[in-house]
Amino acid sequence: MFSSMLLSQKFEAVIFLASNYLIIICVASALIYHIRNFINTNAEKAVLENQNRAISQGYDNLINSVKKTNEVRHEWKHDLLTLSLLYDQGKSEEIGNYLHKKIEFLNLNNKIRFTENFVLDTILNSAAAKAKNENVKLTTYLNNIPPKLNIKEKDLCQLLMNMFDNAFNACADVGGEKYINFNAETKNNFLTISCSNSRADVKSKKNTDDLSHGYGIINMRKICQRYGSDLLITETPTEFTVKSALMITETQDGQDQ
């Protein structure tokens, strides 16, 4: 009888210890989960804040470029008035010297005119300058791009900046030829955009998609969805491509609706 009671007490003790052990394991697992979730949330928040800061800076640069364009127009108005006065006074030599100085200034500040659309043209000029500095071959195909699109400037700016940022980041790891192929055209009330870039062979990389790249894709997809589209992604071991077709109105009567 005594032996049976002793065994029962030992069994209850084992059950008690096992139960406490399981409780400790569950609590520890929950703590680890919340800690990891907290760390990931903070990391994600930091990435989004950095991206938003970069996009805002890019948009501010775009606005500053508009202001500079207006300043240049004002300066050219002054130049034409000056040339007109010199012509009226018959000072042909002074006119020639004045024009030579302006031509020299234009040669030093020459920009490629990709398209009549100001936002797209500005971003492509920025990408072309970066491609030259980083030894990346940039090719573009642009067809039927109007000066105005029924897409908010900030959306178009954020979409294209994310697209090129991801492309340049991928090219940075390439040991051979680095390239980015960008295509855009309007057709049947859609703006179709595609961007292909070289990337390091995924077999030789342990981590091919970092957190920043992932959130760039998420941001681009959100913008595409605002215009009745989605972001199509295709990839090979050495190339990455994103495509979309944004819905635009036939009249294309404004960018900031």
N, C-alpha and C positions, 0 to 999 in steps of 0.2 A: 504493500500500500504506500509506504513511504517512498519507495523507489519510483513508483508511478507518479507521485506528486512532484518529485524532484525532476523527472523527465518533462512533466508538463510545464514546470516553471522555466526550465531551460529552453523549451520550445517557444514559450511566450517571450522570453528574453531575446531569442534569436529573431522572432517576428518583429519585436519592438525595434531592435537594432537595424534590421533590414528595412523596416518602414522609414525610420529616421534617415537611413542612408539614401533611400529613394527620394525622400523629401529634399535632402541636401543636394542631390544630383539635379533634381527638377529646378530648385531655386538657383543653383549655379548656372544651369543651362539657360534659364530665363534671363539672368543677369548678363551672361555672355551675349545672348541675342540682342538685348536692349543696348548694350555697350557698342556692339558692332553696328546696330541700326543707327545709333547716335553718331558714330564716326562716319558712316557712309552718308548720312543726311548732311552732316557738316561739310564733307568733301564735295557732295553734289551741290550744296549751296554755294560753296566757294567757287566751283567751276562755273556755275550759272552767273554768279556775280562778276567774275572775270570776263565772261563772254559778253554779258550785258554792258559792261564798262567799255569793252573793245568796240562793240557795235555802236554804242552811243558816241564814242570818240570818232568812229568812222563817219557817222551821220553828221557830227559837228564839222568834220573836215569837209564833208560834202556841202554843207551850208556855207562854210567859209569860201569854198571854191566858187559858189554862186555869187557871193559878194565880190570876189576878185574879178569874176567875169563882168559884173556890172561896173566895177572900177575901170576895167580895161575899155569897156564901151565908152565910158565918160572920157577917158584919156584919148581914145581915137576921135571922138567928137572935137576935142581940143586940137588934136593934130590936123584934122581936116580944115578947121578954121584957120590955123596957122599957115597951112599950105595955100589956102585961098587968098590970104592976105599977101603972102610972098608972090603969088602969081599976079595979083593985081598990081603989085609994085614992079613987076618985070624982073624979079631976082631969081633967075633960073638956076644960078650956081648954088645959091642958098637952098633952093628947093631940092637940088640933087644931093647936097650934103645931108640935109634933113632926112631924106628918104633912105640914104645909105645907112644912117645910124639906126633907123627903125628896122631895116632889113636885117642888120647885124643882131639887133635885140631879138627879133623873131627867130633867127637861126639858133640863138643860145637858149631860147625858151620854147623850142619846137615840141609839140605834142601830136601824137597820132590821133586822127579823127576816125574812130571806129564806127560811130553811128550818130544820128541826130538826137537820139535820146540821151539827155544830159546825165542821168543817174548811171545808166549802163556804160556810157562813154567814160565817165569819171572812174568807175570801178575797174574797167578794162585797162585804162591808162595806168592806174595804180598796180594792177596785176602785171602789166607789161614791164614796168620798172622793176618790180620785185623779181620777175622771171629773169631779167637781164642780170641782176645782181647775184642771183643764186644759180645761174647757168642752167636754167630750165627753158626748154623749147616750148613757147606758147604759140599755138595756132588757133585762129578763130574763123568761124563761118557765121555771118550775120546776114539775114535776108528779111526785107520788108519790115524793119523796125521803125515805127513812127516816133516822132518827137515826144508824144505823150501816150502813156498807157493808163488804162483804168486800174492801176495797181498803186497802192500807197507807196510813196517813196521810201519810207522807213522799212516796209515789208520787203520791197525789192532789194534795198540796200543790205538788209540783214540776210536775206536768202543768198545773195551772190557773195557776200563777204564770208559767210560760213562755208559756202561751196569752195571758194578759192583758198581759204585758210586750211581746210581739210586736204585739199589737193597739194598745196605746198608742203604741208607737214608730212604727207606721205612721200613726196618726192625727195625730201631731205634724207631719207633712209636708203635711197636707191644708189647703188654703186655704179651702175652703167648710165645709159641715156635717161635723162629726166625730161618728161614732157607733160604738157597739159593741153588737151583739145577741148575748146569751148564752142558750142553751137547755140544759136538762138534765132528764132524767126517767128513771125506772126502769120497765122493761117486759120481761116474759118473761126474767127473769134477766140483763138487760143494763142498764148505765147508759149512756145515749146522751148525748153532749155535742156541742154545736156552738157555734162562735163566729165571727161575721162582723164585719168592721170596714171602715170607709172607709179609703181610701188615696189618695195623690196619683196622678194619672194617670201610668201608666208611660211614656207617650210623652214626658212632660215631664221625666223623670228619667233620668240616665245610668246610675245604679246602683240597682236596686230591691231587691236582696237582699244586705244586708251580711253579714259573717261571723258576727256575733252572732245575727242572725235565722236564719241557716242552721243553726247549732248548736242553737238553740231548737227548731227543727223536728225535728232528729235526736233530741234528748233526749225530746221528746214521743212520737215514733214508737217509741222503745225501750220507754217505759212502756206504751204501748198494746199492744205485742206481748207484754208480760208477762201481759196479761189477755185473750189470744186475739183481739186485734183489730189494726187498723192505723190509720194517720192518713190520712184522705182530705182532699185539698186541692183546692179549686176557686177559680178567680180570674177576675176581669174587669179591665179597665184601671183601675177605680176601687173595686173591692171584693175582699177576701181572706177566704176561709172555710176553717176546719178543722173536721172532724167525726170522731167515733169512737164505737164502741159497746163498752164494756168489759164483759167477762163477770163476773158476780157470782153468788154462790150464792143459792139460794132462801131459806135461813135467815138470811143476812146476820148471822152470829153473831160478828163481830169484825173489827177493822180491822188488827190487827197479826199476821197469820198468816205 
